[in-house]
Amino acid sequence: PAAVPARFVASFRLFVGHGDGGNGVSFSYGEIPDGEYIDEFGAGSGLRLQLRTAGADQAALVFNETVRASVPLGASQLRSSGHDAVWRDVELRYADGAVEASLDGLSLFGRVPVPGFEPQRSWRFALGARTSALSDYHWVDDLRLRRGAGVGGEGAMPGSAITKPVSYTHLTLPTKA
């Protein structure tokens, strides 16, 4: 079996909008049980990036149920309003004991330490979203998961990455009230 990655980069394009609101989107990497409900808070143990709307309007980085960092997001930083579809570029990167996240190329969190982060073979990546009583669409496109030494960090060797690209065209995430 392949070794557990010491580094990874997850990137995707995200559209949120064309409705009257929603609660947000999450990206999780950790021990996620089969059938686990996944919403804007994420699921399972491990690492989560929460992009919350509906009044919370914040990005949060959570590790093992503890918020490691959070920043406010302006209402228009994540949601599209009106008829224009604005896709956002999201990236989450782990290397050398720290996590970084960006939205549209701008840093949300720069090198947040996550002591004790030790990915296991059973860990999985997951996306989730929720609208509650509201009606926003949450679409993901161009999902790409890369792992291995070539994804960056100190001492990385270009071209040595083990890549597992996954691409979906307008994946609509299931929502639950």
C-alpha positions as CSV (number, residue, x, y, z in Angstrom):
1,P,0.0,0.0,0.0
2,A,1.0,3.6,-0.6
3,A,2.5,5.5,2.3
4,V,0.5,8.0,4.2
5,P,1.2,11.5,2.7
6,A,3.3,13.8,4.8
7,R,2.2,16.7,2.6
8,F,-0.9,17.5,0.6
9,V,-2.6,20.2,-1.4
10,A,-6.4,20.2,-2.0
11,S,-7.7,22.8,-4.4
12,F,-11.1,23.4,-6.0
13,R,-13.3,26.0,-7.5
14,L,-16.4,26.9,-5.5
15,F,-19.6,28.6,-6.3
16,V,-22.1,29.6,-3.6
17,G,-25.2,31.6,-4.4
18,H,-28.2,32.0,-6.7
19,G,-30.5,31.8,-3.7
20,D,-31.5,33.6,-0.6
21,G,-28.7,32.3,1.6
22,G,-27.2,29.2,3.1
23,N,-25.0,28.1,5.9
24,G,-21.8,27.4,4.1
25,V,-19.4,24.7,2.9
26,S,-16.7,22.6,4.5
27,F,-13.7,20.5,3.4
28,S,-12.6,17.8,5.8
29,Y,-9.6,15.4,6.0
30,G,-9.6,12.8,8.7
31,E,-11.3,9.8,10.2
32,I,-14.8,10.1,8.6
33,P,-17.2,7.3,9.4
34,D,-19.3,5.8,6.6
35,G,-22.7,7.5,6.4
36,E,-21.5,10.5,8.4
37,Y,-23.6,13.7,7.8
38,I,-21.4,16.4,6.5
39,D,-22.4,20.1,6.6
40,E,-20.7,23.5,6.8
41,F,-18.9,22.4,10.0
42,G,-17.3,19.3,8.4
43,A,-17.3,15.8,9.8
44,G,-15.1,13.3,11.6
45,S,-11.9,13.9,13.5
46,G,-8.9,15.6,11.9
47,L,-8.6,18.7,9.8
48,R,-11.5,20.9,8.6
49,L,-11.8,24.1,6.6
50,Q,-15.1,25.8,7.2
51,L,-16.4,28.5,4.9
52,R,-19.5,29.8,6.6
53,T,-22.2,32.2,5.3
54,A,-25.7,33.0,6.7
55,G,-24.6,35.6,9.1
56,A,-21.5,33.8,10.5
57,D,-19.5,35.0,7.5
58,Q,-16.2,33.5,8.5
59,A,-13.5,31.0,7.5
60,A,-12.3,28.7,10.2
61,L,-9.5,26.1,10.4
62,V,-10.4,23.4,12.9
63,F,-8.2,20.5,14.0
64,N,-9.6,17.8,16.3
65,E,-12.6,19.9,17.3
66,T,-10.5,22.9,18.2
67,V,-10.6,26.1,16.2
68,R,-6.9,26.8,15.3
69,A,-7.6,30.0,13.4
70,S,-10.6,32.0,12.1
71,V,-11.1,35.2,10.0
72,P,-14.2,37.1,9.0
73,L,-15.4,37.0,5.4
74,G,-17.3,39.8,3.9
75,A,-20.7,38.6,2.6
76,S,-19.5,39.0,-1.1
77,Q,-16.2,37.2,-0.5
78,L,-17.8,33.8,-0.8
79,R,-21.4,34.2,-2.0
80,S,-22.5,35.3,-5.5
81,S,-25.5,37.5,-5.6
82,G,-27.7,38.4,-8.5
83,H,-27.4,36.6,-11.8
84,D,-23.6,36.6,-12.1
85,A,-21.9,33.3,-11.2
86,V,-18.6,34.1,-9.5
87,W,-16.4,31.0,-8.9
88,R,-13.9,31.2,-6.0
89,D,-10.6,29.4,-6.0
90,V,-10.0,27.5,-2.7
91,E,-6.8,25.9,-1.6
92,L,-5.8,24.1,1.5
93,R,-2.1,23.1,1.9
94,Y,-0.4,21.0,4.6
95,A,3.4,20.7,4.9
96,D,6.0,20.6,7.6
97,G,3.5,20.6,10.5
98,A,1.5,23.6,9.4
99,V,-1.6,24.3,7.3
100,E,-2.3,27.2,5.0
101,A,-5.5,28.1,3.3
102,S,-6.4,30.7,0.6
103,L,-9.5,32.0,-1.2
104,D,-9.0,33.5,-4.7
105,G,-5.2,33.5,-4.2
106,L,-5.4,35.6,-1.0
107,S,-4.2,34.0,2.2
108,L,-6.9,33.1,4.8
109,F,-4.5,31.4,7.1
110,G,-0.7,31.4,6.8
111,R,1.2,28.5,8.3
112,V,-1.0,27.6,11.2
113,P,0.7,24.9,13.3
114,V,-1.2,21.7,13.9
115,P,0.8,19.7,16.4
116,G,-0.2,16.1,16.5
117,F,-1.6,16.0,13.0
118,E,-0.7,12.5,11.8
119,P,-2.7,11.3,8.8
120,Q,-3.7,7.6,8.9
121,R,-4.4,5.2,6.0
122,S,-8.1,5.2,7.0
123,W,-8.4,8.9,6.6
124,R,-10.6,10.4,3.8
125,F,-11.3,13.7,2.2
126,A,-14.9,15.0,2.3
127,L,-16.9,18.1,1.2
128,G,-20.1,19.1,2.8
129,A,-22.6,22.0,2.7
130,R,-26.0,23.0,4.2
131,T,-28.6,25.6,3.4
132,S,-31.1,25.0,6.3
133,A,-34.3,26.8,5.4
134,L,-32.6,28.9,2.8
135,S,-31.8,28.1,-0.9
136,D,-28.2,28.8,-2.0
137,Y,-26.5,26.4,-4.5
138,H,-23.1,25.0,-3.5
139,W,-21.2,23.8,-6.5
140,V,-17.7,22.4,-6.7
141,D,-15.6,22.1,-9.8
142,D,-12.0,21.2,-10.7
143,L,-11.3,19.3,-7.4
144,R,-7.7,18.3,-7.3
145,L,-6.0,16.4,-4.5
146,R,-2.2,16.2,-4.6
147,R,0.1,14.5,-2.1
148,G,3.8,13.8,-1.7
149,A,7.1,15.7,-1.5
150,G,6.4,17.7,-4.7
151,V,3.5,19.7,-3.3
152,G,5.8,22.2,-1.6
153,G,7.3,23.0,1.7
154,E,10.9,23.1,2.9
155,G,13.1,20.6,1.0
156,A,10.5,19.6,-1.5
157,M,11.8,18.2,-4.8
158,P,9.9,19.4,-7.8
159,G,8.4,16.6,-9.9
160,S,8.4,14.0,-7.1
161,A,4.7,14.3,-6.2
162,I,2.3,11.4,-6.2
163,T,-0.8,12.9,-7.7
164,K,-4.3,11.7,-7.7
165,P,-6.3,14.4,-9.6
166,V,-10.1,14.2,-9.4
167,S,-12.3,16.5,-11.5
168,Y,-16.0,17.0,-11.3
169,T,-18.1,19.2,-13.5
170,H,-20.5,21.2,-11.3
171,L,-20.8,18.7,-8.5
172,T,-23.9,19.8,-6.5
173,L,-23.4,18.9,-2.9
174,P,-26.5,17.4,-1.2
175,T,-28.0,19.7,1.4
176,K,-30.1,18.9,4.5
177,A,-32.2,21.2,6.6
